[in-house]
Amino acid sequence: MPPPPNAQTSPATRRDLRLITVDGLFYCLMVGCGEAYFGAFAIAMGMHEILAGLIGSVPLVVGGTLQLVTPVMVRRLGSLRRWVVLCATIQACSFLPLAMGAYHGSMPAWLIYLAVSLYWTVNYAQGPAWNTWVATLVPDRIRARYFAKRTRIIQLGTVVGLLGAGTALNLGKGNPDNSAAVGVFVILFLSAAAFRFYASRCLAAQSEPEPLPRDFRSVSPKQFLARWRTGHDARLLGYMLLVQIAVQTSGPFFTPFMLVRLELSYATYMVLIAVSFLSRMLVLPFLGRLAQRRGPRAVLLVGGLGLIPASALWALGDNFWYLMAIQMFSGAVWAAYELATFLLLFDAIPSSERTSVLSMFNFANTLAIVIGSLVGATLLGLLGEGIAAYHTLFIISSGLRVLTIPLLLLIHVRSFRPKPIELQPMSVRPGVGAVDRPVLAGVEDNPDGDAFHETEPVEAAGAARD
């Protein structure tokens, strides 16, 4: 496990580094065999396709709202580790009612929503605290190298989980309305719970040199808004929220479109999701180098412009190889968009404020997600829910993305050389490949938040060539 033993790294630190990697690996196995198939499970349980689509968005805003208590709970418990381990354990338990529903062959929609909302609440709640805690465990001198290697390992966990779960469902016989395939969900959700329980043990075994960092600060909603309400920062945040609304108008409904309208087998569904995720994995290192050479704005232009046609392309055909090409393209451009926005948003956050600011950003982001998905659900209901209705919705989503171009072109940043930032998959989805969490612990400490230092005109040179 990364990094290789180093004479300057103590045995206790090397043990923590191994545990951090193993925790991430088992977390991603959980995502691949559990979270990635929430929508498919809802359809298998007989949920209406619009409700099944919304399972990928509405629970997120519940989680994004309730996780705002993270800074308060961390202070009350007096320990980042206690809070993270508690959240990981509850997250593992959230799979148990889903497994029970699969065992009985039926589950009311409200209970599925409740279990998935619990999953996302603790998923969002533990992320900011984990970032702050892990930053105290990984020495500065190896931080970037360590997290780069860790990211490659844990991404394989997501792929293995995806492929294993999809293969099992297909062997359980291949279509969403098959009772044998429904029974396979019992195994998948129990496996996901076991993976997360083991990951929580790895978390509990890690050391905690600073239960609560001395400079740990909470940022109020008012302070958060003040940070982003003027100038370039306001345009960036506004652009991101508008993009999220436009994307989520169609995003949650790719799963019911594929499984209900196109009647794809679980094997085909699995391959299409996996291809998009693999595309992200392969392109991210290149995008990181592009950001270093030409600045994050160049990467943002690639992603921001590239994601515009990604939705409408689904209306042009349903050949398997064509859909694979769309998924590869979508995974690549969404990776560019996410990497650039994370670099621009979080590079300047003081390490003492990361837990609180990331919680606030999660809330704003999930609010945009649910707004977009509800707009999409309304449009799909009005259009009639047939294949033509889905095609129209995908085209409308691309049209809404076009409207974000003026704000994208207005985004300019002062010249700065971005610090490397690694991404950890939170969710695997058709149309975007994955939704990631920035691993801010992998960014060099920036106690004052003064990241926008003057350098050689990297960004200016990049912008001149755009």
C-alpha positions in Angstrom: 0.0 0.0 0.0 1.3 3.5 -0.7 3.6 5.0 0.1 6.6 2.7 0.1 8.4 2.5 3.5 10.5 5.5 4.1 13.3 5.8 6.7 11.9 9.1 7.7 8.3 7.8 8.3 7.6 6.3 11.7 6.1 2.8 12.0 2.9 4.4 13.5 2.6 6.7 10.5 3.1 3.9 8.0 0.4 1.9 9.8 -2.0 4.9 9.5 -1.2 5.3 5.8 -2.0 1.6 5.1 -5.2 1.9 7.1 -6.3 5.1 5.2 -5.8 3.3 1.9 -7.6 0.1 3.0 -10.5 2.2 4.3 -10.7 4.0 1.0 -10.6 0.8 -0.9 -13.5 -0.8 1.0 -15.5 2.4 0.9 -15.2 2.3 -2.9 -16.2 -1.3 -3.0 -19.3 -0.3 -1.1 -20.0 2.4 -3.7 -19.5 0.1 -6.6 -21.7 -2.8 -5.4 -24.2 -0.8 -3.4 -24.8 2.9 -4.1 -24.3 2.5 -7.9 -27.4 0.2 -8.0 -29.8 2.2 -5.8 -31.8 3.3 -8.9 -31.8 -0.2 -10.4 -33.0 -1.6 -7.1 -35.9 0.9 -6.9 -37.0 -0.1 -10.4 -36.8 -3.8 -9.5 -39.0 -3.1 -6.5 -41.7 -1.8 -8.9 -41.2 1.9 -8.2 -42.5 4.3 -10.8 -39.7 5.4 -13.1 -39.8 9.1 -12.2 -39.7 8.2 -8.5 -36.9 5.8 -9.2 -35.0 8.5 -11.0 -35.4 10.9 -8.1 -33.8 8.4 -5.7 -30.6 9.7 -7.1 -31.3 13.3 -6.1 -33.9 14.0 -3.4 -32.0 11.9 -0.7 -28.9 14.0 -1.5 -30.5 17.2 -0.5 -31.7 15.6 2.7 -28.2 14.5 3.4 -26.7 17.9 2.3 -29.0 19.7 4.7 -28.6 17.4 7.8 -24.8 17.3 7.4 -24.7 21.0 8.3 -24.6 19.8 11.9 -21.1 18.3 11.3 -19.0 21.1 12.8 -21.4 21.3 15.8 -21.3 17.5 16.4 -17.5 17.3 16.0 -17.2 19.9 18.7 -19.7 18.2 20.9 -18.0 14.8 20.6 -14.6 16.5 20.9 -13.1 14.2 18.3 -13.0 14.1 14.5 -12.4 10.3 14.6 -15.4 9.5 16.8 -17.7 11.4 14.4 -16.3 9.8 11.3 -16.4 6.3 12.7 -20.0 6.9 13.9 -21.1 8.1 10.5 -19.4 5.2 8.7 -21.1 2.7 11.0 -24.5 4.2 10.5 -23.8 4.2 6.7 -23.2 0.5 6.8 -26.5 0.0 8.7 -28.4 2.0 6.0 -28.0 -1.0 3.7 -29.7 -3.4 6.0 -33.3 -2.3 5.4 -32.6 -2.4 1.7 -31.4 -6.0 2.0 -34.5 -6.9 4.0 -36.7 -5.4 1.3 -34.9 -7.3 -1.4 -35.3 -10.5 0.7 -39.0 -10.0 1.0 -39.3 -9.1 -2.7 -41.1 -5.8 -2.1 -40.4 -2.5 -0.3 -42.5 0.7 -0.1 -41.1 3.7 -1.9 -41.0 5.8 1.3 -38.8 3.2 3.1 -36.4 3.1 0.2 -36.2 6.9 0.2 -35.6 6.8 4.0 -32.8 4.3 3.8 -31.1 6.1 0.9 -31.5 9.5 2.7 -29.8 8.0 5.8 -27.0 6.8 3.6 -26.4 10.2 2.1 -26.8 12.1 5.3 -23.9 10.3 7.0 -21.9 10.1 3.7 -21.9 13.9 3.5 -21.6 14.4 7.2 -18.4 12.4 7.6 -16.6 13.7 4.5 -15.5 17.2 5.7 -14.5 15.8 9.1 -12.5 13.0 7.5 -10.6 15.5 5.3 -9.6 17.6 8.4 -8.6 14.5 10.4 -6.6 12.7 7.8 -4.6 15.9 7.1 -3.2 15.5 10.6 -2.0 11.9 9.9 -0.3 12.3 6.5 3.1 14.1 6.6 3.3 17.2 4.3 6.4 15.9 2.5 4.6 12.8 1.1 1.0 14.1 1.0 0.6 14.7 -2.7 2.4 11.5 -3.7 0.6 9.4 -1.2 -2.9 10.5 -2.1 -2.2 10.2 -5.9 -1.2 6.5 -5.4 -4.1 5.9 -3.0 -6.6 7.3 -5.6 -5.5 4.8 -8.2 -5.9 1.9 -5.8 -9.4 2.9 -4.5 -10.7 3.6 -8.0 -10.0 0.0 -8.8 -12.2 -0.9 -5.8 -15.1 1.0 -7.5 -14.6 -0.8 -10.7 -14.4 -4.2 -9.0 -17.6 -3.5 -7.1 -19.4 -2.3 -10.2 -18.4 -5.3 -12.3 -19.0 -7.8 -9.6 -22.4 -6.5 -8.8 -23.5 -6.2 -12.4 -22.2 -9.7 -13.2 -24.1 -11.1 -10.2 -27.4 -9.4 -11.3 -27.0 -10.6 -14.8 -26.4 -14.2 -13.6 -29.6 -13.8 -11.6 -31.1 -13.3 -14.9 -30.7 -10.3 -16.6 -33.8 -8.0 -16.6 -35.1 -5.6 -13.9 -38.5 -7.4 -13.5 -36.9 -10.8 -12.8 -37.5 -12.1 -9.3 -34.2 -14.0 -9.2 -32.3 -10.8 -10.0 -34.2 -9.1 -7.2 -32.9 -11.7 -4.8 -29.3 -10.9 -5.8 -29.8 -7.4 -4.3 -29.8 -9.1 -0.9 -26.3 -10.3 -1.4 -25.1 -7.0 -2.9 -26.5 -4.8 -0.1 -25.2 -7.2 2.6 -21.8 -7.1 0.9 -21.9 -3.3 0.8 -22.7 -3.2 4.5 -19.9 -5.6 5.3 -17.4 -3.5 3.2 -18.4 -0.3 5.1 -18.3 -2.1 8.5 -14.8 -3.2 7.8 -13.8 0.3 6.6 -15.2 1.7 9.9 -12.9 -0.7 11.8 -10.0 0.7 9.7 -11.0 4.2 10.6 -11.3 3.4 14.3 -7.8 1.8 14.3 -6.1 5.0 13.0 -4.5 7.3 15.4 -5.7 10.8 16.2 -2.9 13.1 17.2 -5.3 16.1 17.4 -8.8 15.0 18.4 -9.9 18.6 17.6 -7.3 20.8 15.9 -6.6 23.9 18.0 -7.4 26.2 15.1 -10.6 24.4 14.1 -13.1 27.0 13.1 -16.7 26.9 12.0 -17.9 29.1 9.1 -21.5 30.3 9.4 -23.8 30.4 6.3 -23.6 34.2 6.4 -19.7 34.0 6.3 -19.8 31.4 3.6 -22.1 33.5 1.4 -19.9 36.6 2.1 -16.9 34.7 0.8 -18.5 34.0 -2.6 -20.9 36.9 -3.1 -18.7 39.3 -5.1 -16.5 39.3 -8.2 -15.0 36.2 -9.8 -15.8 33.9 -6.8 -19.5 34.8 -7.1 -19.5 34.1 -10.8 -17.8 30.8 -10.3 -20.2 29.6 -7.6 -23.2 30.9 -9.6 -22.0 29.1 -12.7 -21.5 25.8 -10.8 -25.0 25.9 -9.3 -26.6 26.7 -12.7 -24.6 23.9 -14.4 -25.8 21.5 -11.7 -29.4 22.5 -12.1 -29.1 22.0 -15.9 -27.3 18.7 -15.7 -29.7 17.3 -13.1 -32.7 18.1 -15.2 -31.8 14.9 -17.1 -29.1 13.2 -15.0 -31.3 11.2 -12.5 -33.4 9.8 -15.3 -30.8 7.9 -17.3 -31.2 4.8 -15.2 -34.9 4.4 -15.7 -34.4 5.3 -19.4 -31.9 2.5 -19.8 -33.6 -0.1 -17.7 -37.3 0.6 -18.4 -37.5 2.3 -21.8 -34.5 0.7 -23.6 -34.9 -2.6 -21.6 -31.2 -3.1 -21.3 -29.9 -6.1 -19.4 -28.0 -5.5 -16.1 -24.8 -6.6 -17.9 -25.2 -3.8 -20.5 -26.2 -1.3 -17.8 -23.1 -2.3 -15.8 -20.8 -2.0 -18.8 -22.1 1.5 -19.8 -21.6 2.8 -16.2 -18.2 1.2 -15.9 -17.0 2.6 -19.2 -17.8 6.1 -18.1 -16.0 5.7 -14.8 -13.0 4.2 -16.5 -12.9 7.1 -18.9 -12.7 9.4 -15.9 -9.9 7.4 -14.4 -7.8 7.5 -17.5 -8.3 11.2 -18.3 -7.8 12.7 -14.8 -4.0 12.5 -14.8 -3.8 14.2 -18.2 -6.3 16.9 -16.9 -4.1 17.4 -13.9 -1.1 18.1 -16.0 -3.1 20.4 -18.2 -4.2 22.4 -15.2 -0.5 22.7 -14.1 0.6 23.9 -17.5 -2.3 26.2 -18.6 -4.3 26.8 -15.4 -7.6 25.5 -14.1 -9.6 27.8 -16.3 -8.4 26.0 -19.4 -9.6 22.7 -17.9 -12.9 24.4 -16.9 -13.5 25.5 -20.5 -12.9 21.9 -21.8 -15.3 20.5 -19.2 -17.9 23.3 -19.3 -18.2 23.4 -23.0 -17.9 19.6 -23.4 -20.7 18.7 -21.1 -23.2 20.8 -23.1 -24.0 18.3 -25.8 -23.5 15.2 -23.6 -27.2 14.9 -22.7 -28.6 15.6 -26.2 -26.4 12.9 -27.7 -28.6 10.3 -26.0 -31.5 11.3 -28.2 -29.6 10.4 -31.4 -29.4 6.6 -31.1 -29.5 3.6 -28.9 -26.9 1.3 -30.5 -24.7 -0.2 -27.7 -21.4 1.0 -29.2 -22.8 4.4 -29.7 -23.9 4.6 -26.1 -20.5 3.4 -25.0 -18.9 6.3 -27.0 -21.3 8.8 -25.3 -20.4 7.4 -21.9 -16.7 7.7 -22.5 -17.1 11.2 -23.7 -19.4 12.2 -20.8 -17.1 10.7 -18.2 -14.1 12.6 -19.6 -15.8 16.0 -19.8 -17.4 15.7 -16.4 -14.0 14.8 -14.9 -12.6 18.0 -16.5 -15.4 20.1 -15.1 -15.2 18.6 -11.5 -11.4 18.8 -11.3 -11.3 22.4 -12.5 -14.1 23.6 -10.2 -12.6 21.9 -7.2 -9.2 23.4 -7.9 -10.7 26.9 -8.2 -13.0 26.6 -5.2 -11.0 24.8 -2.6 -7.4 25.8 -3.2 -7.8 28.9 -1.1 -9.6 27.4 1.9 -7.6 27.6 5.1 -7.0 24.1 6.6 -8.8 25.1 9.8 -12.0 25.9 7.9 -12.1 23.0 5.6 -14.7 20.9 7.5 -17.1 23.8 7.8 -16.7 25.3 4.3 -17.0 21.8 2.6 -20.2 21.2 4.6 -21.7 24.5 3.3 -20.6 23.8 -0.3 -22.2 20.3 -0.1 -25.5 21.9 1.0 -25.5 24.5 -1.8 -24.6 21.8 -4.4 -27.3 19.3 -3.3 -29.9 22.0 -3.3 -29.1 22.7 -6.9 -29.2 19.0 -7.6 -32.7 18.6 -6.2 -34.0 21.7 -8.0 -32.8 20.4 -11.3 -34.1 16.9 -10.8 -37.6 18.2 -9.7 -37.7 20.4 -12.9 -36.8 17.3 -14.9 -39.4 15.1 -13.1 -42.1 17.7 -13.8 -41.1 18.0 -17.5 -41.0 14.2 -17.9 -44.4 13.9 -16.4 -45.8 16.5 -18.7 -44.1 15.0 -21.8 -45.6 11.6 -21.2 -42.7 9.4 -20.0 -42.2 7.5 -23.3 -38.9 7.2 -25.2 -39.7 10.4 -27.1 -40.4 12.2 -23.8 -37.0 11.1 -22.5 -35.3 12.3 -25.7 -37.0 15.7 -25.4 -35.9 16.0 -21.8 -32.2 15.2 -22.8 -32.3 17.9 -25.5 -33.9 20.4 -23.0 -31.1 19.6 -20.6 -28.5 20.4 -23.2 -30.3 23.6 -24.1 -30.2 24.7 -20.4 -26.5 24.0 -20.4 -26.0 26.3 -23.3 -27.4 29.1 -21.2 -24.5 28.8 -18.8 -21.9 29.7 -21.5 -22.0 33.5 -20.8 -21.3 33.0 -17.1 -18.5 30.5 -18.0 -16.8 33.0 -20.3 -17.0 35.7 -17.5 -15.0 33.5 -15.1 -11.4 34.8 -14.8 -9.0 34.0 -12.1 -5.7 35.6 -11.0 -2.7 33.7 -12.1 -1.8 30.9 -9.7 -0.2 27.5 -9.9 -2.8 25.0 -8.7 -1.9 22.5 -6.0 -2.6 18.8 -6.9 -6.0 17.7 -5.7 -7.2 14.1 -5.6 -10.9 13.0 -6.0 -12.6 10.1 -4.2 -15.8 8.6 -5.8 -19.0 9.2 -3.8 -21.4 8.0 -6.4 -21.3 6.2 -9.7 -23.9 7.3 -12.3 -24.7 7.1 -15.9 -24.2 10.3 -17.8 -21.4 11.6 -15.6 -19.4 8.5 -14.6 -19.1 9.5 -10.9 -19.8 12.2 -8.4 -16.6 12.9 -6.5 -15.5 14.2 -3.1 -12.4 16.4 -3.1 -9.6 14.9 -0.9 -8.6 18.2 0.6 -6.3 16.4 3.0 -4.1 15.8 0.0 -3.6 19.5 -0.6 -0.6 21.1 1.1 -1.6 23.0 4.3 -2.6 26.5 3.6 -3.4 27.9 7.1 -4.0 31.5 5.9 -6.0 30.7 2.8 -3.7 32.9 0.6 -3.5 30.5 -2.3 -3.8 33.0 -5.1 -0.2 34.0 -5.1 1.5 35.6 -8.1 3.4 33.3 -10.3 4.6 33.2 -13.9 1.5 34.0 -16.1 0.4 30.4 -16.5 -3.3 31.3 -16.7 -2.8 34.4 -18.9 -0.8 32.4 -21.4 -3.5 29.7 -21.4 -6.3 32.1 -21.8 -4.6 33.8 -24.7 -4.5 30.5 -26.6 -8.2 29.7 -25.9 
